[in-house]
Amino acid sequence: MSGLPYTREHEIFRKSVQKFLEKEAVPYFDEWEQNKCIPKSFWKRLGEQGYLCPWVEEEYGGLGTDFYYSVIIYEEFEKIASGLSGIGLHSDIVMPYIHSFGNEHQKQRWLPPCINGDIISAIAMTEPGAGSDLAGIKTTAKKDADDYIINGEKTFITNGYTADLVIVVCKTNPNANPPHRGISLFVVEEGTPGFSKGKKLKKMGQHVNDTCELIFEDVRVSKEHLLGEEGKGFYYLMQKLQQERLLCALGGIVSAEEMLRMTIGYTKQREAFGKNISQFQNTQFELAEMATEIKIGRTFVDDLINNHVAGKNVVNEVSMAKWWVTDLAKKTAGRCMQLHGGYGYMEEYEIARRYRDIAVTSIYAGTNEIMKNIIAKNMGL
């Protein structure tokens, strides 16, 4: 039983998402993995169904729903594959920056096409020499009359290859002290002279999420592309990272639940020494332990979602959930693969993909080591 206050309308919505994905995503997923991206035609169908940014007000083309609708979408996509998380990134990580910090003109310009699927978005934080240390970024945006000129490189950018719009984290004041006070956010559109994309990066997992490098060479944008106030970028990022890391924890727990479900089914039908391997005590203990840990994780994540919806500051608890749940999901993947035996190492069994897809979750959205630093700091250490 869910710890989230779902209504009948929520459940009807969930069934519609499930039916849509069963028809429009599941039959084509292997092809998408081979192509290493989700086709833009699928994004357009998502927009037509109202599955992109449903929380945005109707005046911008959204449905004006509560955050639980986004949770449902994120859960149902995760049940199919972790590699579909780029859609959640667009809807619930990138768009909130424009919605919260953009002026009315910017919202009218960019929200509607991002909601109807005409525009795919990404956010560019990580650089070849700067990951979790955002204050260490080198990409600059120098003022030139009413424009800014952006120079630098970003890497490991999810949705980067297909993105039509990218929020770029830049330094507008390289001499700021402390350094994070010199960070600003800019919206850069595909086709802007000097903005180019590298080839898709080869990854060990999450192949359907296109990932690439972004290059900015004297990219000129008007001041209308500055998101919010100059020098406030770091503070904007800190405000939104709670939701990003909460969604990461949610994805981890759903993936763990799915891996346990498929492993229980496998052990009930796989025979060894004349009986199903689910009847062996070791198998039962492994499954019982995983079920207990996953239940604890789900209870924690659901509670954090409720607190987040209520507007509470749960940054510390979300940091705890992000590292603990993603570590749990990685551990669960290994245990479930072991229970599948040799078949678990074969690509035709879903556990193999889950095993390689879940690995990165302890790295993105801030490494798990950074999460522990945040917790330690809040403990006064």
Secondary structure, 3 states (H helix, E strand, C coil): CCCCCCCHHHHHHHHHHHHHHHHHCHHHHHHHHHHCCCCHHHHHHHHHHCCCCCCCCHHHCCCCCCHHHHHHHHHHHHHHCHHHHHHHHHHHHHHHHHHHHCCHHHHHHHHHHHHCCCCCEEEECCECCECCCHHHCCCEEEEECCEEEEEEEEEEEECCCCCCEEEEEEECCCCCCCHHHHEEEEEEECCCCCEEEEEECCCCCCCCCCEEEEEEEEEEEEHHHEECCCCCHHHHHHHHHHHHHHHHHHHHHHHHHHHHHHHHHHHHHCEECCEEHHHCHHHHHHHHHHHHHHHHHHHHHHHHHHHHHCCCCCHHHHHHHHHHHHHHHHHHHHHHHHHHHHHHHCCCCHHHHHHHHHHHHHCCCCCHHHHHHHHHHHCCC
